[in-house]
Amino acid sequence: MFGLFKKNIKSEEDKRAESLPLTKKVQFEAVPLKQVEASMDNDPRSVLGYVPVNYYATKEKYLLCIFYYKEDYSEIYMRFEYRVDDLPRGRTKLWTVDKNLMRDILRKFGQNI
């Protein structure tokens, strides 16, 4: 009941990312969100060092990577969520990434764009 009165304040960047027409989600082994934010702020390509996991094999805790993007990949945002038993337990800020980084991340999962 008390949750009804909470304000869900979203930044303009959050609204913009969530308004993009396409999303893609991939999972990595669980990594603390503070560590993810620190490494991503230093070097966005650090995400390539994370170990991909199969969602169906590891549901208890994992790091969910969500891409929000346009059809032509001209605008891509990326965010991480820490999930435990399929429920979000925290999320990072958004990062703007380029098509090359998104392509390299998805290749780790056997997907090509």
KEZA-301410 format. One line per 5 residues: number of its first residue (from 1); their letters; for each residue x, y, z of N, C-alpha, C, O. Coordinates in Angstrom, 2 decimals. Atoms other than C-alpha are relative to their C-alpha. Layout:
N
NUM) A) X:Y:Z:X:Y:Z:X:Y:Z:X:Y:Z  ...;
***
This chain:
113
1) MFGLF) 0.82:-1.18:0.00:0.00:0.00:0.00:0.87:1.26:0.00:0.57:2.23:-0.70  -0.84:-1.19:-0.07:2.79:2.42:0.87:0.77:0.22:-1.29:1.23:1.33:-1.56  -0.69:-0.13:1.27:4.40:1.71:-2.49:-0.76:0.87:-0.99:-0.18:1.35:-1.96  0.81:-0.82:0.90:1.56:3.60:-4.15:0.40:1.46:0.03:0.19:2.19:-0.94  -0.32:-1.41:-0.16:2.84:6.90:-2.85:1.43:0.37:-0.38:1.81:1.53:-0.33;
6) KKNIK) -1.37:-0.27:0.42:6.43:6.54:-4.03:-0.01:0.64:-1.38:-0.78:0.24:-2.26  -0.13:-0.62:1.31:7.39:8.78:-6.90:1.14:-0.69:-0.75:2.24:-0.85:-0.22  -1.02:0.62:0.85:9.26:7.08:-9.69:0.54:1.08:-0.92:0.01:1.31:-2.01  -0.56:-1.11:0.75:11.40:9.94:-10.92:1.06:-0.54:-0.96:2.03:-1.16:-0.55  -0.94:0.45:1.02:13.19:9.21:-14.19:0.67:1.20:-0.62:0.06:2.25:-0.82;
11) SEEDK) -0.73:-1.08:0.66:15.85:11.32:-15.78:-0.42:0.07:-1.47:-1.07:-0.84:-1.98  0.31:-0.15:1.43:15.50:12.61:-19.33:0.69:-1.09:-0.82:0.14:-1.57:-1.81  -0.72:1.06:0.71:18.12:10.09:-20.43:-0.72:-1.33:0.14:-0.81:-2.09:-0.82  0.77:1.23:-0.20:16.09:7.22:-18.89:-1.23:-0.01:-0.90:-1.53:-1.01:-1.54  1.20:-0.10:0.83:12.96:8.41:-20.66:0.34:-0.18:-1.47:-0.38:-0.86:-2.21;
16) RAESL) -0.43:0.11:1.39:14.83:8.73:-23.95:0.35:-1.44:-0.35:-0.06:-1.95:-1.40  -0.41:1.38:0.27:16.35:5.25:-23.71:-1.21:-0.92:-0.06:-1.32:-1.75:-0.95  1.17:0.87:-0.05:13.06:3.60:-22.78:-0.98:0.29:-1.13:-1.86:-0.53:-1.41  0.88:-0.31:1.13:11.33:5.35:-25.68:0.51:-0.60:-1.31:-0.22:-0.62:-2.30  -0.54:0.59:1.23:13.62:3.68:-28.24:-0.75:-1.29:-0.32:-1.18:-2.00:0.59;
21) PLTKK) 0.90:1.10:0.38:11.82:0.97:-30.22:0.49:-1.41:0.29:-0.33:-2.31:0.42  -0.51:1.37:-0.14:14.12:-2.03:-29.69:0.80:-0.18:1.28:1.46:0.74:1.76  -0.83:0.37:-1.15:15.68:-3.79:-26.70:0.60:-1.37:-0.24:0.04:-2.19:-0.99  -0.64:1.31:0.02:18.03:-6.72:-26.35:0.58:-0.22:1.37:1.14:0.70:1.98  -0.48:0.32:-1.35:18.94:-8.50:-23.12:0.92:-1.22:-0.06:0.62:-2.21:-0.73;
26) VQFEA) -0.93:1.11:-0.14:21.91:-10.72:-22.32:0.43:-0.08:1.46:0.31:0.90:2.20  -0.35:0.21:-1.40:23.18:-12.17:-19.04:1.47:-0.35:0.17:2.07:-1.06:-0.64  -1.38:0.30:-0.40:26.59:-12.28:-17.38:0.00:-0.56:1.41:-0.99:-0.44:2.14  -0.15:0.43:-1.39:27.87:-13.89:-14.20:-0.14:1.20:0.92:0.20:2.32:0.54  0.25:-1.08:-0.95:26.98:-11.85:-11.14:1.28:0.74:0.36:2.29:0.14:0.72;
31) VPLKQ) -1.08:-0.90:-0.37:29.28:-8.89:-10.52:-0.64:1.14:0.78:-1.70:1.63:0.38  0.58:-1.11:-0.77:28.66:-6.20:-7.86:-0.18:1.25:-0.88:0.69:1.58:-1.68  0.32:-1.16:0.84:27.04:-3.11:-9.40:1.01:1.14:0.16:1.31:1.84:-0.82  -1.01:-1.06:-0.20:29.59:-0.72:-7.85:1.24:-0.28:-0.84:1.83:0.63:-1.42  -1.16:0.39:0.80:32.37:-2.65:-9.55:-0.29:0.21:-1.49:0.57:0.67:-2.24;
36) VEASM) 0.39:-0.18:1.40:30.48:-2.58:-12.87:0.06:1.48:-0.36:0.63:1.85:-1.39  0.00:-1.43:0.30:29.95:1.19:-12.69:1.41:0.58:-0.05:1.72:1.38:-0.93  -1.37:-0.51:-0.02:33.57:1.88:-11.78:0.75:-0.42:-1.26:1.44:0.40:-1.87  -0.73:0.46:1.18:34.93:-0.27:-14.61:-0.57:0.59:-1.28:0.18:0.89:-2.20  0.61:-0.58:1.20:32.44:1.07:-17.17:0.34:1.48:-0.14:0.51:1.97:-1.25;
41) DNDPR) -0.37:-1.41:0.06:33.24:4.68:-16.24:1.44:0.17:-0.49:1.75:1.13:-1.20  -1.39:-0.07:0.44:36.95:3.98:-16.78:0.17:-0.42:-1.45:0.84:0.26:-2.23  -0.14:0.53:1.35:36.64:1.89:-19.94:-1.25:-0.81:-0.35:-1.42:-1.91:0.19  1.22:0.74:0.35:33.31:0.83:-21.51:0.27:-1.38:-0.60:-0.59:-2.26:-0.52  -0.31:1.32:0.57:35.05:-2.07:-23.26:0.34:-1.04:1.07:0.56:-2.20:0.75;
46) SVLGY) -0.28:0.95:-1.08:35.71:-3.64:-19.84:-1.10:-1.06:0.12:-0.87:-2.13:0.68  1.10:0.96:-0.05:32.34:-5.36:-20.19:0.34:-1.27:-0.78:-0.23:-2.33:-0.53  -0.40:1.17:0.78:34.00:-7.70:-22.69:0.73:-1.03:0.85:0.90:-2.17:0.42  -0.66:0.93:-0.91:35.84:-9.27:-19.74:-0.97:-0.78:0.88:-0.55:-1.72:1.56  1.00:0.72:-0.80:32.61:-10.41:-18.06:-0.34:-1.33:-0.64:-0.30:-1.48:-1.86;
51) VPVNY) 0.27:1.35:0.48:31.66:-14.06:-18.33:-1.49:-0.15:-0.32:-2.33:0.04:0.55  1.41:0.20:0.35:28.43:-14.75:-20.26:-0.55:-1.25:0.66:0.17:-2.23:0.87  0.65:1.18:-0.57:25.95:-17.15:-18.70:-1.28:-0.28:-0.76:-1.85:0.59:-1.41  1.27:0.42:0.58:22.98:-19.08:-19.94:-1.09:0.27:1.03:-1.04:-0.25:2.14  1.08:-0.38:-0.92:19.85:-17.63:-18.36:-0.70:-1.24:0.57:-1.02:-1.27:1.75;
56) YATKE) 0.74:1.18:-0.46:18.17:-21.04:-18.15:0.82:-0.87:0.95:0.25:-1.64:1.72  -0.85:0.78:-0.90:21.15:-22.58:-16.36:0.26:0.75:1.31:0.44:0.11:2.35  -0.33:-0.80:-1.18:21.75:-19.70:-13.89:-1.09:1.03:0.22:-1.04:2.13:-0.32  1.08:-0.94:-0.27:18.59:-18.09:-12.60:0.10:0.62:1.39:-0.56:1.62:1.66  -0.01:-0.49:-1.38:19.53:-17.55:-8.95:0.59:1.39:0.14:0.01:2.21:0.85;
61) KYLLC) -0.52:-1.37:0.02:21.76:-14.49:-9.48:0.87:0.18:-1.24:1.68:-0.68:-1.60  -0.73:-0.31:1.23:23.15:-12.86:-12.57:-0.07:1.50:-0.25:-0.82:2.23:0.39  -0.04:-1.39:0.40:23.92:-9.53:-14.17:-0.67:0.10:-1.36:-0.19:-0.48:-2.34  0.75:-0.16:1.24:21.40:-8.54:-16.84:0.46:1.27:-0.69:0.48:2.34:-0.10  -0.42:-1.14:0.82:22.66:-6.27:-19.60:-1.13:0.29:-0.98:-1.52:-0.58:-1.76;
66) IFYYK) 1.12:-0.39:0.86:19.90:-4.36:-21.40:0.47:1.07:-0.97:1.04:2.09:-0.57  -0.27:-0.99:1.04:20.39:-2.53:-24.68:-1.32:0.60:-0.46:-2.28:-0.12:-0.71  1.12:-0.72:0.60:17.91:0.10:-25.85:0.57:0.65:-1.27:1.58:1.35:-1.20  -0.61:-0.51:1.22:18.46:1.03:-29.49:-1.02:0.22:-1.12:-2.14:-0.29:-1.10  0.78:-0.24:1.21:17.11:2.28:-32.82:0.31:-1.09:-1.02:1.31:-1.80:-0.91;
71) EDYSE) -0.17:1.03:1.03:16.71:0.03:-35.86:1.32:0.14:-0.75:1.92:-0.86:-1.14  -1.23:-0.21:0.76:19.72:1.61:-37.58:1.24:0.09:0.90:2.33:0.41:0.42  -1.09:-0.01:-0.98:21.90:1.42:-34.41:0.68:1.35:0.13:1.82:1.42:0.57  -0.59:-1.33:-0.10:22.49:5.17:-34.54:-0.02:0.52:1.43:0.72:1.45:1.78  0.10:-0.40:-1.41:21.52:5.51:-30.87:-0.16:-1.26:0.84:-1.14:-1.99:0.69;
76) IYMRF) 0.02:1.21:-0.82:22.31:2.80:-28.34:0.31:0.37:1.44:1.30:1.07:1.71  -0.24:-0.18:-1.42:22.02:2.89:-24.55:0.13:-1.38:0.63:-0.49:-2.35:0.18  -0.22:1.27:-0.68:23.19:0.16:-22.19:-0.12:0.21:1.51:0.34:1.22:2.04  0.17:-0.04:-1.46:22.29:-0.55:-18.55:0.15:-1.42:0.53:-0.14:-2.39:-0.17  -0.11:1.30:-0.66:23.01:-3.37:-16.11:-0.96:-0.05:1.18:-1.18:0.94:1.87;
81) EYRVD) 0.83:0.25:-1.17:20.65:-4.85:-13.53:0.54:-1.23:0.71:0.87:-2.23:0.07  -0.38:1.17:-0.79:21.67:-7.17:-10.72:-1.29:-0.71:0.35:-2.20:-0.11:0.93  1.23:0.75:-0.22:19.04:-9.91:-10.49:0.25:-1.19:0.91:1.25:-1.90:0.77  -0.02:1.16:-0.88:18.39:-12.47:-7.78:-1.36:-0.66:-0.10:-2.39:-0.02:0.15  1.25:0.74:0.20:15.76:-15.14:-8.44:-0.95:0.75:-0.93:-2.15:0.84:-0.67;
86) DLPRG) 0.73:-0.72:1.04:14.62:-13.13:-11.49:-0.60:1.33:0.46:-1.39:1.92:-0.27  0.50:-1.28:-0.48:13.87:-10.04:-9.39:1.15:1.01:0.03:2.25:0.68:0.46  -1.07:-1.00:0.00:15.84:-6.79:-9.82:0.37:0.41:1.42:-0.50:0.66:2.25  -0.51:-0.40:-1.31:18.03:-5.92:-6.82:0.84:1.26:-0.09:1.52:1.63:0.87  -0.75:-1.23:0.21:19.59:-2.78:-8.26:0.36:0.13:-1.45:0.40:-0.85:-2.19;
91) RTKLW) -0.38:-0.22:1.39:20.60:-1.18:-11.51:0.98:1.16:-0.09:1.07:2.02:0.80  -0.99:-1.04:0.22:23.30:1.02:-12.91:-0.62:1.16:-0.77:-1.79:1.12:-1.15  0.41:-1.10:0.87:23.07:4.28:-14.75:0.08:-0.47:-1.45:0.51:-1.59:-1.73  -0.08:0.30:1.43:22.81:4.36:-18.53:1.31:0.48:-0.59:1.87:1.50:-0.16  -1.17:-0.42:0.78:25.78:4.52:-20.87:-0.39:0.01:-1.46:-1.14:-0.86:-1.92;
96) TVDKN) 0.16:-0.03:1.45:25.73:5.52:-24.50:1.17:-0.77:-0.59:2.33:-0.46:-0.30  -1.05:0.82:0.61:27.65:2.94:-26.52:-0.15:0.06:-1.52:-1.18:0.48:-2.04  0.06:0.02:1.45:28.48:2.55:-30.18:-0.34:-1.40:-0.50:-0.36:-2.37:0.27  0.41:1.27:0.61:27.46:-0.20:-32.57:1.10:-1.05:0.11:0.81:-2.23:0.27  -1.10:0.96:-0.07:30.92:-1.80:-32.47:0.06:-0.70:1.36:0.27:-1.91:1.42;
101) LMRDI) -0.02:0.62:-1.33:30.81:-2.36:-28.70:-1.20:-0.93:0.17:-1.05:-2.03:0.69  1.18:0.87:-0.09:27.26:-3.73:-28.86:0.23:-1.27:-0.80:-0.10:-2.36:-0.34  -0.28:1.17:0.84:28.32:-6.04:-31.70:0.97:-0.95:0.69:0.76:-2.17:0.68  -0.99:0.84:-0.66:31.34:-7.29:-29.74:-0.60:-0.72:1.21:-0.27:-1.88:1.47  0.65:0.64:-1.15:29.22:-7.98:-26.63:-0.90:-1.12:-0.47:-0.87:-2.22:0.08;
106) LRKFG) 0.94:1.02:0.48:26.57:-9.85:-28.58:0.70:-1.19:-0.64:0.18:-2.30:-0.62  -0.76:1.11:0.58:29.21:-11.93:-30.36:0.41:-1.01:1.08:0.55:-2.20:0.79  -0.33:0.93:-1.10:30.13:-13.40:-26.95:-1.13:-0.98:0.24:-0.91:-2.05:0.81  1.18:0.84:-0.17:26.61:-14.87:-26.98:-0.38:-0.70:-1.30:-1.43:-1.33:-1.38  0.27:0.64:1.28:26.81:-16.10:-30.58:-1.01:0.73:-0.85:-1.63:0.14:-1.74;
111) QNI) 0.97:-0.79:0.76:24.64:-13.29:-31.94:0.76:1.02:-0.83:1.71:1.64:-0.36  -0.61:-0.99:0.87:25.58:-11.10:-34.89:-1.02:1.07:-0.37:-2.19:0.77:-0.59  0.87:-1.09:0.45:24.15:-7.70:-35.78:0.63:0.66:-1.20:0.07:1.61:-1.75;
***
